[in-house]
Amino acid sequence: RRHAYIATTLNPQDPWALAARARVAVSRRACGQAISFAVRAAQLQPYDPVLLADVGLYLLDCNDPRAEQMIRRAITLDDNPEGRFYAPLLLVAIARDDHVTAREALAQMAPPVIGRHSRFYLISATGHAMLGDHIRARAAWAQLKATQPSIADDPETFFEQLGYAPDLRVKAVAHLRKAGLIARGA
């Protein structure tokens, strides 16, 4: 929080500093501030797909309807299927129980070449579970267990560490339970 504040003090027009302030505001459940910082960051840097995807997630965490628009813009700018931009789109679908968008995102996603494997497999398993595709959900879950068993043991905490909104976390965990990937009481 301190670093984000210092960064915007040094340069109040730095889009990444504003995005950092949005992230801090989301974690404090100050959605008015989060939305303001996030939208301003996107206005200042409308051609950075990474920034737009992150901003989209912050807007999603605050139930702002512009979340999908930001994420789709990131995809338009860089449609690399490594899950970087399709995973946030899948999260939008999970938050809304939108099966059409979930199928679209899952059809485009591919595991990252480096990094973020655990996040990719957890979100993929959740999306497939939501759609009732238990075979693919179990396959993604098996990959998650192989690469990061601690996350498979406690996905709810990992979703929380990623900073996702409580409503989204509850839905995601419910889908994983329904698919039998995590125990009912876990």
C-alpha positions in Angstrom: 0.0 0.0 0.0 2.8 2.4 0.9 4.7 1.8 -2.3 1.6 2.3 -4.4 0.9 5.6 -2.6 4.5 6.7 -3.0 4.4 5.9 -6.7 1.3 7.9 -7.3 2.7 10.8 -5.3 5.8 10.8 -7.5 3.8 10.5 -10.7 0.1 10.8 -10.3 -0.3 10.0 -14.0 1.6 6.7 -13.9 -1.0 4.1 -15.0 0.8 1.2 -13.2 0.9 3.2 -10.0 -2.8 3.9 -10.3 -3.4 0.2 -11.0 -1.5 -0.6 -7.8 -3.6 1.8 -5.9 -6.7 0.1 -7.4 -5.4 -3.3 -6.2 -4.8 -1.9 -2.7 -8.3 -0.4 -2.7 -9.8 -3.8 -3.8 -8.1 -5.5 -0.9 -9.5 -3.0 1.5 -13.0 -3.4 -0.1 -13.0 0.3 -1.0 -14.6 -0.3 -4.4 -15.3 3.3 -5.2 -11.6 4.1 -5.0 -10.6 0.9 -6.8 -12.9 1.7 -9.7 -11.7 5.3 -9.9 -8.0 4.3 -9.9 -8.6 1.4 -12.3 -10.5 3.3 -14.9 -8.0 6.2 -14.7 -5.1 3.7 -15.3 -6.9 2.3 -18.3 -7.6 5.8 -19.7 -3.9 6.7 -19.4 -2.6 3.5 -21.0 -5.3 2.1 -23.3 -3.0 -0.1 -25.3 -1.3 -2.2 -22.7 -3.1 -5.6 -22.6 -1.5 -6.6 -19.3 -2.6 -3.5 -17.6 -6.1 -3.7 -19.1 -6.5 -7.4 -18.0 -5.5 -6.5 -14.4 -7.8 -3.5 -14.4 -10.6 -5.8 -15.6 -10.0 -8.1 -12.7 -10.1 -5.2 -10.2 -13.4 -4.0 -11.8 -14.7 -7.6 -11.6 -13.8 -7.7 -7.9 -16.0 -4.6 -7.5 -18.9 -5.9 -9.6 -18.3 -3.1 -12.2 -20.0 -4.0 -15.5 -17.0 -2.7 -17.4 -14.8 -5.6 -16.3 -15.6 -7.8 -19.3 -15.0 -4.9 -21.7 -11.5 -4.2 -20.3 -10.6 -7.9 -20.5 -11.9 -8.2 -24.1 -9.9 -5.2 -25.0 -6.8 -6.8 -23.6 -7.6 -9.9 -25.7 -8.0 -7.8 -28.8 -4.7 -6.2 -28.3 -2.8 -9.4 -27.6 -4.7 -12.7 -28.2 -1.9 -14.9 -27.0 -3.8 -18.0 -25.7 -1.5 -18.6 -22.8 -4.3 -17.9 -20.4 -3.0 -14.5 -19.4 -6.1 -12.8 -20.8 -8.5 -15.6 -21.3 -8.3 -16.7 -17.6 -9.7 -13.3 -16.5 -12.5 -13.7 -19.1 -13.2 -17.1 -17.6 -13.4 -15.5 -14.1 -16.0 -13.1 -15.5 -18.0 -16.1 -16.8 -17.7 -17.9 -13.4 -18.8 -14.8 -11.5 -21.9 -14.5 -13.8 -22.5 -18.3 -14.3 -22.2 -17.5 -18.0 -21.7 -20.8 -19.8 -21.3 -19.3 -23.3 -18.4 -17.0 -22.2 -16.9 -19.8 -20.2 -16.8 -22.1 -23.2 -15.3 -19.3 -25.3 -12.5 -18.7 -22.8 -11.8 -22.4 -22.2 -11.6 -23.0 -26.0 -9.0 -20.3 -26.4 -6.9 -21.0 -23.3 -3.6 -22.8 -23.4 -1.2 -23.5 -20.5 1.5 -20.9 -20.0 4.9 -21.7 -21.3 6.4 -20.3 -18.1 4.9 -19.2 -14.8 1.4 -19.1 -13.4 0.7 -22.8 -14.1 -1.1 -23.2 -10.8 -3.4 -20.3 -11.4 -4.1 -21.5 -14.9 -5.0 -25.1 -13.9 -7.1 -24.0 -10.9 -9.2 -21.5 -13.0 -9.5 -24.0 -15.8 -10.7 -26.8 -13.5 -13.2 -24.4 -12.0 -14.5 -23.4 -15.4 -14.8 -27.0 -16.6 -16.5 -27.9 -13.3 -19.0 -25.0 -13.8 -19.9 -26.4 -17.2 -20.3 -29.9 -15.8 -17.3 -31.2 -17.9 -16.0 -33.3 -15.0 -13.5 -35.1 -17.2 -11.7 -32.0 -18.2 -12.1 -30.5 -14.7 -10.4 -33.6 -13.3 -7.6 -33.4 -15.9 -6.9 -29.8 -15.0 -7.1 -30.6 -11.3 -4.6 -33.5 -11.8 -2.2 -31.0 -13.4 -2.7 -28.6 -10.5 -2.0 -31.4 -8.0 1.2 -32.3 -9.9 2.5 -28.8 -10.1 1.3 -27.3 -6.9 -0.3 -29.8 -4.4 -0.6 -27.2 -1.7 -3.0 -25.2 -3.8 -5.0 -28.2 -4.6 -5.2 -28.9 -0.9 -6.6 -25.4 -0.1 -7.9 -23.7 -3.3 -10.0 -21.3 -1.3 -7.0 -19.7 0.4 -5.2 -19.4 -3.0 -8.3 -17.7 -4.5 -8.2 -15.3 -1.5 -4.4 -14.7 -1.9 -5.0 -13.8 -5.5 -7.4 -11.1 -4.2 -10.6 -12.3 -5.9 -13.8 -11.0 -4.5 -15.6 -13.2 -1.8 -18.6 -13.8 -4.1 -16.4 -15.2 -6.9 -14.4 -17.3 -4.4 -17.6 -18.8 -3.0 -18.9 -19.7 -6.5 -15.6 -21.1 -7.6 -15.2 -23.3 -4.6 -18.8 -24.5 -4.9 -18.2 -25.6 -8.5 -15.0 -27.5 -7.4 -17.0 -29.2 -4.6 -19.9 -30.1 -6.9 -17.4 -31.7 -9.3 -15.9 -33.7 -6.4 -12.5 -32.1 -6.8 -12.5 -30.9 -3.2 -14.2 -32.3 -0.1 -17.6 -30.9 0.9 -16.3 -29.7 4.3 -13.0 -28.4 2.9 
